[in-house]
């Protein structure tokens, strides 16, 4: 996300590189996840990028390609464009609770509409935010205008050589 909270397509992050320590942070919180939960738009973007990547090119490729993927969509009916993917239907908080109970920890990347809904329904166990040192001015934000107030506690933080800051927040009860 940008310093002013914008979370749109991350092409503007490319100028900052991807230090090893930042990659290690992502690996650390993703390694315990048993599934990937994505909204339709993010699934469609990822499904054109990740299947062609190998572990040699990108250490994250095995996680994204081999881990079961669950797609929240009311319009898409087929997920066969990316291995280990299935459509679970339109957003339903009870269905996601059941999925979390059955599968275990789920990793979600992007999927702003899905994440906002899950925040509202108390389905987020933690937010892992990488804040980039620039402002975008306008664009979609993680917390939409009018969203219910949330109290969060800082579970971890770090800063990287590219001036990106990592913040891990957990919801307060």
C-alpha positions in Angstrom: 0.0 0.0 0.0 1.1 3.6 -0.5 1.8 5.8 2.5 -1.7 7.4 1.9 -3.4 4.0 1.9 -3.9 3.3 -1.8 -3.9 -0.4 -2.7 -4.5 -0.5 -6.4 -2.6 -2.6 -8.9 1.0 -2.6 -7.6 3.0 -1.7 -10.7 4.2 1.4 -8.8 6.0 -0.8 -6.3 8.4 -2.1 -9.0 10.7 0.9 -8.6 11.5 -0.2 -5.0 12.8 -3.7 -5.8 12.2 -6.7 -3.5 14.9 -7.1 -0.8 15.6 -10.6 0.5 14.4 -9.6 4.0 11.0 -8.5 2.6 10.7 -11.8 0.8 11.5 -13.6 4.0 8.7 -11.8 5.8 6.1 -12.9 3.2 7.4 -16.5 3.4 7.2 -16.5 7.2 3.5 -15.6 7.3 2.5 -17.6 4.2 4.2 -20.8 5.2 1.6 -21.8 7.8 -1.3 -21.2 5.4 -3.1 -24.3 4.0 -5.0 -22.4 1.3 -5.2 -19.2 -0.7 -8.5 -17.3 -0.7 -8.9 -14.8 -3.5 -11.5 -12.6 -5.0 -12.3 -13.0 -8.7 -10.3 -10.1 -10.0 -7.2 -11.0 -8.1 -7.6 -14.6 -9.1 -7.8 -13.6 -12.8 -4.7 -11.4 -12.5 -2.7 -14.0 -10.6 -3.7 -16.9 -12.9 -2.1 -15.2 -15.8 1.2 -14.6 -14.0 1.9 -17.4 -11.5 1.4 -20.6 -13.5 4.4 -19.7 -15.8 6.8 -19.0 -12.9 9.2 -21.5 -11.6 10.9 -21.8 -8.2 14.1 -20.8 -9.8 12.6 -17.6 -11.1 10.6 -16.8 -8.0 10.8 -18.6 -4.7 7.0 -17.9 -4.1 6.0 -19.9 -7.2 5.6 -23.3 -5.5 3.4 -21.7 -2.8 1.1 -19.9 -5.3 0.9 -22.8 -7.8 0.8 -25.8 -5.5 -1.4 -24.5 -2.6 -5.2 -25.1 -3.0 -6.9 -21.8 -4.1 -10.4 -20.9 -3.2 -12.1 -18.2 -5.3 -14.9 -16.0 -4.1 -17.1 -15.1 -7.1 -20.7 -14.8 -8.0 -20.0 -14.6 -11.7 -17.1 -16.9 -12.5 -18.0 -20.6 -12.6 -14.7 -22.2 -13.8 -11.3 -22.0 -12.1 -9.5 -24.5 -14.3 -7.2 -21.9 -15.8 -5.0 -22.3 -12.7 -4.2 -25.7 -11.0 -5.6 -26.5 -7.6 -8.3 -23.8 -7.9 -12.0 -23.9 -7.2 -14.8 -21.4 -7.1 -16.6 -21.3 -3.8 -19.4 -19.0 -4.9 -20.4 -15.5 -4.0 -19.2 -13.9 -0.8 -20.8 -15.6 2.2 -19.2 -15.1 5.6 -20.6 -18.4 6.9 -19.0 -20.3 4.0 -15.7 -18.7 4.6 -15.9 -19.6 8.3 -16.6 -23.2 7.3 -13.7 -23.1 4.9 -11.3 -21.8 7.6 -12.5 -24.5 9.9 -12.0 -27.2 7.3 -8.8 -26.0 5.6 -7.0 -24.0 8.4 -5.2 -20.7 7.9 -5.9 -19.0 4.6 -3.6 -16.5 2.8 -5.2 -13.6 0.9 -3.4 -11.2 -1.3 -5.0 -8.2 -3.1 -8.7 -9.0 -3.3 -9.6 -5.6 -1.8 -13.4 -6.1 -2.0 -13.1 -9.5 -0.4 -10.8 -8.3 2.4 -13.1 -5.3 3.2 -16.0 -7.6 3.5 -14.1 -10.1 5.7 -12.9 -7.2 7.9 -16.5 -6.1 8.4 -17.5 -9.7 9.3 -14.6 -10.3 11.7 -13.0 -12.9 9.5 -9.5 -11.5 9.4 -7.0 -12.9 11.8 -4.2 -10.5 10.8 -3.2 -7.8 8.3 0.3 -8.0 6.8 0.8 -4.6 5.2 3.8 -3.4 3.2 3.7 0.4 3.2 5.7 2.0 0.3 7.2 5.4 0.7 5.1 7.3 -1.8 1.6 8.8 -2.0 -0.8 8.0 -4.8 -3.4 10.8 -4.1 -6.4 8.8 -5.3 -7.3 5.2 -5.7 -8.9 2.3 -3.8 -8.0 2.1 -0.1 -8.0 -0.9 2.3 -10.5 0.8 4.6 -13.3 2.3 2.5 -15.1 5.5 3.3 -17.8 4.7 5.9 -16.2 1.4 7.1 -16.9 0.4 10.7 -14.1 1.5 13.0 -11.6 -1.2 14.0 -9.1 -1.4 16.8 -5.9 -3.2 15.9 -2.8 -4.1 17.8 0.6 -4.2 16.3 2.0 -7.7 16.4 5.2 -7.1 14.4 6.9 -4.5 12.3 10.1 -4.0 10.3 11.7 -1.7 7.8 13.7 -2.6 4.7 16.6 -1.1 2.8 14.2 0.1 0.1 12.3 2.2 2.7 9.3 -0.1 2.7 7.8 -0.7 6.2 6.1 -3.9 7.2 3.3 -3.8 9.7 1.5 -6.8 11.0 -1.8 -5.9 12.8 -4.1 -8.2 14.6 -7.7 -7.3 15.4 -8.4 -6.4 19.0 -11.3 -8.2 20.7 
